[in-house]
Each structure stands twice: as structure tokens, then as C-alpha cells.
């Protein structure tokens, strides 16, 4: 759960001011277990920041720290105390409101793993910031209607995985679509690509690359086609995401990964009011990709073609419906 904005806003207000001297001004806020947290400003620019200090955990010198639109992460030494300090700092071009939302969310992510030791807290910090990095890269705007529907489809499949008995951490770790994975879910040597439609007739499915339906790379490979209709009795995106989160109650690590993936997909709870559309699931067909499946791959297109985006009618794709559980068994997840 994100921390209250006042915890940081009041401290930043107190620290604000003109200074011709470079360096840090900071005020301690509630710790996250052994991790020291401070609301800070960096001078002479007067930029807001979150400082996180670790007595034992270290960041390898070669590790590239995340940087996104409106923020950066850097190594810092605000007190000369020998600790490892990381500074999450707003860039001058960054939105103050969005940066504050980010800091509150990151601090909440650290709270969720505060009993698991410094190294785990450090990794959680970098993971959550990298998810925000991806969110910012995608523009920090509301999802397009197409992207919204796609995310609803992926959440439906994730929900079905949990219901089938796949462990929560395995389910969340397998969800790589928001991380620009070739397919949406990777399990063992295989994968599942999820497609969603609102079309009552036919099932138009956009295929984003020559590799997406190439089972020579990951096998077995399945396409899960989720059909939705829009009904007042349905659920909107925030409700669907919330239902998955409820199933992860008591699974702090998995719940944190869920938030990471949602951010990377371009969704934040702060934008919940931007998603009023309500979706009713009308069914899901899960088919293994094999001979006769309509697809373009690097191995079957004429030489010289390097990229392709195309559309298939999934309703016309041959193959028996394996169901979610059947596909998961073939993938070794059950």
C-alpha cells in the first residue's frame, strides 16, 4: 500500500528554499525495516528526492540504475556515514504531482518487504522504480482502449492461472508481457499469448511480430483468446485488477510483482477513474500453436522480410480448446 502523500509533501515544503550551495537537505521519515528513508531536496536545483540508506546491502558498481522521464536514480553520500544511499530524484522537467505519487508507491513497496532483509528491500526498490521507468516511457497517460482491453485479457488469464492452482509467485513471475516479452506468459520452455476481443462475430487478433507465434523458440506455445462484451453488470479494469490483488492476500512478494507488472503495462490505481468501461467475460478458448495455425514466422516468410504486424481471425484457427488447465498441464505448471 502506498504511503500517504503528506508524509513527504510536508517535509519537502519544509526543506524548500534558495541555496547557492550544492548538496542535500533531508528529513527522516518512517523507516522501511532496516532501510532508512528520508524526504530530501538536492541543491542547488531544489529538486525533491527520496533517499534510501542501507547499512549492509550494496549496489554493484557496474549495475545500471534506472532513469526515466521526469526522474533519475543515483548513488549518493548525503551524510558521509559509510552507508549505501540511493537517491530517487525528480528532474526539473518532471511533474511534481506524478513524482510524489511515485515516491509514495515506492515507499509502500519497501514497507511490503520490510521484514525480509536489506538485500530484498534494495531489490524491491530498484524493481519498483524500473516499473515506473516503463510506465513513464509509455507516456504516463491513460491506456488506449485497445491496450486497456489487452490488459483486461491478460488479467483474466492470470486470474484463471491462480484458480487452477498455479502458485502465486510463479504466476506473477511468468507474466512478462508488460516487460515487452515476446509472449504474455512464459512457463518453463513454453509460453501463452493472450488475445482479447469485443467483436461478437469473428475474433480479430493482432500479431505484433514474426516471433510472437513462432514455436521454434518456445514450445509448447498457446494462444488464449478471451471474448468480452460491454455490460453494466461487468467489471471495469480497476475492479478486475483489484480482484486479482485480493487473491494475493498474504502473498506480499506476489502482490508487489502484480503492482510492478501493472505499472509496466501502463496502469496505476491513481488513474482508476479513467477506465469506466465494464467488461463481461463471454469465454476463453486456448489453442496450441502447431501445423495449420495461421501465422507468419521468420521461417515461413520470403527472404528479406524482417518485420511484420498482421491480423488473424482466431475463430478460424484450427485446434481443440485445451482450456486453461489443460494448457498449464502441458506447460508443466500443474
Helices and strands as residue ranges (DSSP letters): H 6-15, E 23-32, E 35-43, E 47-54, E 67-68, E 71-76, E 84-90, H 96-112, H 118-137, H 145-164, H 168-174, G 177-179, E 185-187, E 190-197, E 204-207, E 221-235, H 237-247, H 252-265, G 269-274, E 279-288, E 310-313, G 314-316, H 323-330
